[in-house]
Amino acid sequence: MSLPDALQHEIHMLALFDPASTLAGIKVHHDAEPTAIAAIQRLYEKGLVTLPDGGYLTSLGQEAVRHLDGLITILTSDCPVNA
């Protein structure tokens, strides 16, 4: 499975949110990388964040970040190869 660049950028933006806090948001400034601006806009259009330039995670966004956090934990753990 190959992930398109746009999806990779969206995942990167979601990874910037703190999965342990619903009170921490992010702001993507107008002079940020165009890929970051476009990714956060797409996340807004998909209903994962509250504002076109970031803001806070919606309930759907919180669920996505929890899943992403779980995936990152699995991929960075020292579990046995055949567990």
C-alpha positions as CSV (number, residue, x, y, z in Angstrom):
1,M,0.0,0.0,0.0
2,S,1.3,3.4,-1.0
3,L,0.2,6.6,0.7
4,P,-0.3,9.6,-1.5
5,D,1.7,12.7,-0.5
6,A,-1.5,14.6,0.4
7,L,-2.5,11.9,2.9
8,Q,1.0,11.8,4.3
9,H,0.8,15.5,4.9
10,E,-2.6,15.2,6.6
11,I,-1.2,12.4,8.9
12,H,1.8,14.6,9.8
13,M,-0.6,17.5,10.7
14,L,-2.7,15.2,12.9
15,A,0.5,14.0,14.6
16,L,1.1,17.5,15.8
17,F,-1.9,17.4,18.1
18,D,-1.6,16.1,21.6
19,P,-3.7,12.9,21.9
20,A,-3.9,13.4,25.7
21,S,-5.5,16.8,25.5
22,T,-8.6,18.2,24.0
23,L,-7.6,21.7,25.0
24,A,-4.5,22.0,22.9
25,G,-5.0,23.2,19.3
26,I,-2.7,24.2,16.5
27,K,-2.5,27.2,14.2
28,V,-1.1,27.0,10.7
29,H,0.0,30.5,9.8
30,H,-0.4,31.9,6.3
31,D,3.3,31.8,5.7
32,A,3.7,28.1,6.6
33,E,4.7,25.5,4.1
34,P,2.0,25.3,1.4
35,T,1.7,21.6,2.0
36,A,0.9,22.2,5.6
37,I,-1.7,24.9,4.7
38,A,-3.4,22.6,2.2
39,A,-3.3,19.6,4.6
40,I,-5.0,21.4,7.4
41,Q,-7.6,22.9,5.1
42,R,-8.4,19.3,3.9
43,L,-8.6,18.1,7.5
44,Y,-11.1,21.0,8.1
45,E,-13.1,20.0,5.1
46,K,-13.2,16.4,6.3
47,G,-14.5,17.6,9.7
48,L,-11.4,16.6,11.7
49,V,-10.5,20.2,12.9
50,T,-12.6,23.2,13.9
51,L,-11.0,25.9,11.7
52,P,-9.5,26.1,8.2
53,D,-6.2,27.0,9.7
54,G,-6.2,24.4,12.5
55,G,-7.9,25.2,15.7
56,Y,-9.0,22.2,17.8
57,L,-9.8,18.6,17.0
58,T,-13.4,17.7,16.5
59,S,-14.7,14.5,18.1
60,L,-13.9,12.7,14.8
61,G,-10.4,14.3,14.8
62,Q,-9.8,13.2,18.4
63,E,-10.7,9.6,17.4
64,A,-8.4,9.8,14.4
65,V,-5.5,11.1,16.6
66,R,-6.1,8.3,19.1
67,H,-5.8,5.7,16.3
68,L,-2.7,7.5,14.9
69,D,-1.2,7.5,18.4
70,G,-1.9,3.8,18.7
71,L,-0.3,3.1,15.4
72,I,2.8,5.1,16.3
73,T,3.1,3.3,19.6
74,I,3.0,-0.1,17.7
75,L,5.5,1.0,15.1
76,T,8.0,2.3,17.7
77,S,7.7,-0.4,20.3
78,D,10.3,-3.2,20.8
79,C,7.8,-6.0,20.4
80,P,9.0,-9.4,19.2
81,V,8.9,-10.1,15.4
82,N,6.4,-13.0,15.7
83,A,4.3,-11.7,18.6
